[in-house]
Amino acid sequence: MDGRLKSTKASRNILLIIMENSGYWASILKIFKSKLMNKNHLTNKAFIYAIVFISFIGGACSQSMPEVELNDEWKNKIYELAPEEATYPFKEKKKVLVFSLHTGFWHWVNPHTEAMFKILGEKSEAFEVSSSTDIAMMEKDKLKEFDLVIFNNTNSKPTYRNLFVDKLSEDESMDSVSVWKKAEELEKNVLNYVKKGGGFFVIHGGNTTFNNSMAFSELIGGSFDYHPKQQPIHVRLVDHKHPLVQAFPADGFVHTDEPYFYKNAYDALDFKPLLYFNNSEIEAQRKGQELTEGVTYVAWIRKEGKGKVLYCAASHNAQSFENPDLLQFYLDGMQYLVGDVKVDETPIGK
């Protein structure tokens, strides 16, 4: 056999092994496998072209995912992928508010996340979901209308890391003292809403809402510290027997997202973790803070007074919602938050 052919075949086989053992390359593999396995394409030039193309795609995907248009076609796709019914029995339809106000970083996925939660509620018939960006919805009388409040990427500006201060500061009739006083009042409304029995679901960047508030950090289980570049993340299950992760296969799933790292209350681990990633698998970590051992949690639950909290870092991208297992996880989590199912909430830090 020609030496060049042997070399190309060996390189081809190594490439296939790498691709087949990485969920990230699954879709790329479908495109190239037939070409690479075809003897007519066993040339150095074809192999090099394949490597260049794959490297280009991989590099692009590791940085960010392309924005997806929010249209009827996308909504219909998510509707078809969503669970046919709620996992747990429920006596009545619960009211949910998806709060999507932001003053800081704008996540293009925000409207998709709203639409996704509305689809879950509609198809399961377990939830009546409405959405708002009006800060007035954080008043006591408004919050008590809902069984569950979802903070959907409610990112604040870096200046104060306080969403309510940012928004209230836009009112020229309020001085700084009045702004901070009102912001503190509204934050306390959220804290008390949960303590008195409300459900609270924080998605992705929603943990930056009051990133310098220890009270809020303790409520949700941690504050945002930083994230490396977007990259394929192998999300694993902490306990595959836990009721809230039954949607996922035992070995978890892979999706492209921002791997979040946390600070403040996170260090106390005052929560029950559900999902995690291995720190050693995360690329481009902040210099001086590289973690080569241990794990970082992606989703967790905790009890606060009479209420319940669920934090989930997924996702920065609407493409993640095309995973029916993740949709099932969200729906099961919503049912947990409104009391349709009781699960182990024992914090691992205590």
C-alpha positions in Angstrom: 0.0 0.0 0.0 1.3 3.5 -0.8 2.9 5.2 2.2 0.9 8.4 1.7 -2.3 6.3 1.7 -1.4 4.6 4.9 -0.6 7.9 6.6 -3.9 9.4 5.4 -5.9 6.4 6.5 -4.2 6.5 10.0 -4.9 10.2 10.4 -8.4 9.7 9.2 -9.1 7.0 11.8 -7.7 9.2 14.6 -9.9 12.0 13.5 -13.0 9.8 13.5 -12.2 8.5 17.0 -11.9 12.0 18.3 -15.1 13.1 16.7 -17.1 10.0 17.7 -16.1 10.5 21.3 -17.2 14.1 21.5 -20.8 15.1 21.5 -19.8 18.5 20.1 -18.6 16.9 16.8 -21.7 14.7 16.3 -23.3 16.9 13.7 -20.0 17.6 11.9 -19.2 13.9 11.8 -22.4 13.1 9.9 -21.3 15.5 7.2 -17.8 14.2 6.9 -17.9 10.5 7.8 -19.2 9.3 4.4 -16.5 11.3 2.7 -13.7 10.3 4.9 -14.6 6.6 4.7 -14.9 6.7 0.9 -11.7 5.3 -0.7 -12.2 7.8 -3.6 -11.6 10.6 -1.1 -8.5 9.2 0.6 -6.1 11.9 -0.5 -4.0 14.2 1.5 -5.7 17.2 -0.1 -9.2 16.0 0.9 -8.1 15.2 4.4 -6.5 18.7 4.8 -9.6 20.4 3.5 -11.7 18.4 6.0 -9.4 19.4 8.9 -9.4 23.1 7.9 -13.2 23.2 7.6 -13.7 21.4 10.9 -11.2 23.7 12.6 -13.0 26.7 11.2 -16.4 25.5 12.4 -15.1 24.4 15.7 -13.4 27.8 16.3 -16.6 29.6 15.4 -18.8 27.5 17.6 -16.5 27.8 20.6 -16.9 31.5 20.6 -20.7 31.9 20.1 -23.7 30.4 18.5 -25.5 32.2 15.7 -28.7 34.1 16.7 -31.9 32.3 15.9 -34.9 34.2 14.6 -37.9 34.1 16.9 -40.7 33.2 14.6 -43.6 30.8 14.3 -41.4 28.1 12.8 -39.1 28.2 15.8 -42.0 28.3 18.2 -43.7 25.3 16.5 -40.4 23.4 16.7 -40.2 24.0 20.4 -43.8 23.1 20.9 -43.3 19.7 19.2 -40.2 19.1 21.4 -41.9 20.1 24.6 -43.3 17.5 27.0 -46.8 16.3 26.1 -47.9 16.6 29.7 -46.7 17.5 33.2 -44.7 14.8 35.0 -46.5 15.2 38.3 -50.2 15.6 39.0 -51.5 19.0 39.8 -54.8 20.3 41.2 -55.0 23.6 39.4 -53.1 25.7 36.9 -50.5 27.9 38.5 -49.7 31.5 37.6 -46.1 32.3 36.4 -44.4 35.6 35.7 -41.4 35.7 33.5 -39.6 38.9 34.4 -37.2 39.9 31.6 -36.1 43.5 32.5 -32.4 44.1 31.8 -30.2 47.2 32.0 -26.9 45.5 31.4 -25.8 42.9 28.9 -28.6 42.0 26.4 -29.0 38.3 25.8 -30.6 37.7 22.4 -32.1 34.5 23.8 -34.4 36.5 26.2 -37.5 36.5 24.0 -36.9 32.9 23.1 -36.8 32.0 26.8 -40.1 33.8 27.4 -41.6 32.0 24.5 -40.2 28.6 25.6 -41.7 29.0 29.1 -45.1 30.0 27.6 -45.0 26.9 25.4 -44.2 24.7 28.4 -47.1 26.1 30.3 -49.6 26.0 27.4 -48.8 22.5 26.2 -48.7 20.9 29.7 -51.8 22.9 30.8 -50.1 23.2 34.2 -49.1 26.9 34.0 -50.5 30.2 32.9 -47.4 32.1 31.9 -47.2 35.9 31.4 -44.2 38.1 30.9 -43.1 41.6 31.7 -40.2 44.1 31.9 -42.1 46.5 34.1 -40.3 47.1 37.5 -43.7 47.8 39.0 -44.3 44.0 38.9 -41.9 43.8 41.9 -44.4 45.5 44.2 -45.8 43.4 46.9 -49.4 43.4 45.6 -48.2 42.3 42.1 -45.8 39.6 43.2 -48.5 37.9 45.3 -50.6 37.3 42.2 -48.1 34.7 41.1 -47.1 31.2 42.3 -43.8 31.4 40.5 -41.5 34.2 39.4 -38.8 33.6 36.8 -35.9 36.0 36.5 -34.9 35.7 32.8 -31.4 37.1 32.2 -32.2 40.1 34.3 -28.7 41.5 33.9 -27.7 44.7 35.7 -25.0 47.2 34.6 -21.5 46.7 36.0 -21.5 50.1 37.7 -23.7 49.1 40.7 -24.7 45.6 39.8 -28.2 46.5 40.9 -31.0 46.1 38.3 -33.5 48.2 40.3 -31.1 51.1 40.9 -30.3 51.1 37.2 -33.9 51.3 36.2 -35.1 53.8 38.9 -32.1 56.1 38.0 -33.8 56.7 34.7 -36.5 58.6 36.5 -35.3 62.2 36.6 -37.8 63.0 39.4 -35.9 60.8 41.9 -32.7 61.7 43.6 -30.0 59.1 44.4 -31.2 58.6 48.0 -34.8 57.9 46.8 -33.5 55.6 44.1 -31.5 53.4 46.5 -34.3 53.4 49.1 -36.9 52.2 46.6 -34.5 49.7 45.1 -33.9 48.2 48.5 -37.6 48.0 49.1 -38.2 46.2 45.8 -35.4 43.8 46.5 -36.8 43.0 49.9 -40.2 42.4 48.2 -38.6 39.6 46.1 -36.8 38.1 49.2 -40.0 38.1 51.2 -42.1 36.8 48.3 -39.9 33.7 48.4 -39.7 33.4 52.2 -43.5 33.5 52.4 -44.0 30.6 49.9 -43.3 31.9 46.4 -41.4 29.9 43.8 -38.3 31.6 42.3 -36.5 30.4 39.2 -33.4 32.2 38.1 -32.1 31.6 34.6 -28.5 32.1 33.4 -27.5 35.8 33.9 -30.4 36.4 36.3 -27.9 35.9 39.1 -26.3 39.3 38.2 -29.6 41.1 39.2 -28.1 42.2 42.5 -24.7 40.8 42.2 -23.2 42.8 45.1 -26.1 41.9 47.5 -25.2 39.1 49.9 -28.9 38.7 50.8 -29.8 38.0 47.1 -26.7 35.8 46.8 -27.8 33.7 49.8 -31.3 33.5 48.4 -30.3 32.0 45.1 -27.2 30.2 46.3 -24.5 32.3 44.7 -23.4 35.4 42.7 -21.9 35.6 39.2 -18.1 35.8 39.2 -17.2 35.3 35.5 -17.4 33.0 32.5 -14.9 31.9 29.9 -15.7 31.9 26.2 -18.7 29.8 25.0 -17.7 26.2 24.4 -19.1 22.7 24.4 -19.8 21.8 28.0 -20.5 18.2 29.2 -23.1 18.8 31.8 -23.3 15.8 34.2 -25.8 14.7 36.8 -24.9 14.9 40.5 -27.4 12.1 41.4 -29.0 10.3 38.5 -31.7 9.1 40.9 -33.0 12.5 41.9 -36.5 13.2 40.6 -35.7 16.5 39.0 -33.0 15.1 36.6 -34.9 12.1 35.3 -35.3 13.8 32.0 -31.6 13.3 31.2 -29.6 10.3 30.2 -27.3 9.0 33.0 -24.2 10.4 31.4 -25.8 13.9 31.1 -25.6 16.0 27.9 -23.4 18.3 25.9 -24.3 21.7 24.7 -22.6 25.0 23.8 -22.9 27.6 26.5 -21.0 29.9 28.8 -19.5 28.0 31.7 -20.4 30.1 34.7 -18.3 30.4 37.8 -19.6 31.9 41.0 -18.7 33.8 44.2 -20.1 35.1 47.5 -22.8 32.7 48.9 -21.8 30.0 46.5 -18.8 29.0 48.6 -21.2 27.9 51.4 -22.8 25.4 49.1 -26.1 26.0 50.8 -28.1 24.2 48.2 -28.9 20.8 46.7 -26.9 20.5 43.4 -28.5 18.8 40.4 -26.1 19.4 37.5 -22.3 20.1 37.2 -19.3 20.2 34.9 -15.8 19.1 35.6 -13.5 22.1 36.0 -10.6 20.4 34.2 -12.7 20.3 31.0 -13.3 24.1 30.8 -11.0 26.1 28.5 -9.8 29.7 28.8 -10.4 30.1 32.5 -9.5 33.4 34.1 -5.8 33.7 34.7 -4.9 33.2 38.4 -8.2 31.4 39.0 -7.7 28.3 36.9 -9.4 25.3 38.4 -8.0 22.0 37.3 -9.7 19.8 39.8 -13.2 19.5 41.3 -16.5 20.5 39.8 -18.7 23.6 39.4 -22.5 23.3 39.6 -24.7 24.3 36.7 -28.1 23.9 38.4 -29.3 23.6 42.0 -32.3 23.9 44.3 -32.8 25.3 47.8 -35.5 26.0 50.3 -35.9 29.5 51.6 -38.5 29.9 54.4 -41.7 28.5 52.9 -40.5 29.0 49.4 -38.3 27.2 46.9 -35.5 28.4 44.6 -34.1 26.9 41.4 -31.0 28.3 39.7 -30.0 27.0 36.2 -27.1 28.5 34.2 -28.4 27.1 30.9 -28.6 28.8 28.6 -27.1 31.7 26.7 -28.4 30.2 23.4 -31.8 29.3 22.1 -30.3 26.2 20.4 -30.2 24.6 23.9 -34.0 24.6 24.0 -34.0 22.2 21.1 -33.0 19.5 23.5 -36.3 18.0 24.7 -34.6 16.7 27.8 -33.7 20.2 28.9 -37.3 21.3 28.3 -38.5 18.5 30.5 -36.1 19.5 33.2 -37.4 23.1 33.1 -41.0 21.9 33.4 -40.2 19.5 36.2 -38.4 22.3 38.0 -41.4 24.6 37.6 -43.6 21.9 39.2 -41.1 21.5 42.1 -41.1 25.3 42.7 -44.9 25.5 43.0 -45.1 22.5 45.3 -46.5 19.8 42.9 -43.7 17.5 43.9 -41.5 17.1 47.0 -37.9 16.2 46.6 -34.7 16.0 48.6 -33.5 19.6 49.1 -30.7 18.8 51.6 -27.9 21.3 51.1 -24.5 19.7 50.6 -22.7 22.5 52.5 -24.4 21.6 55.8 
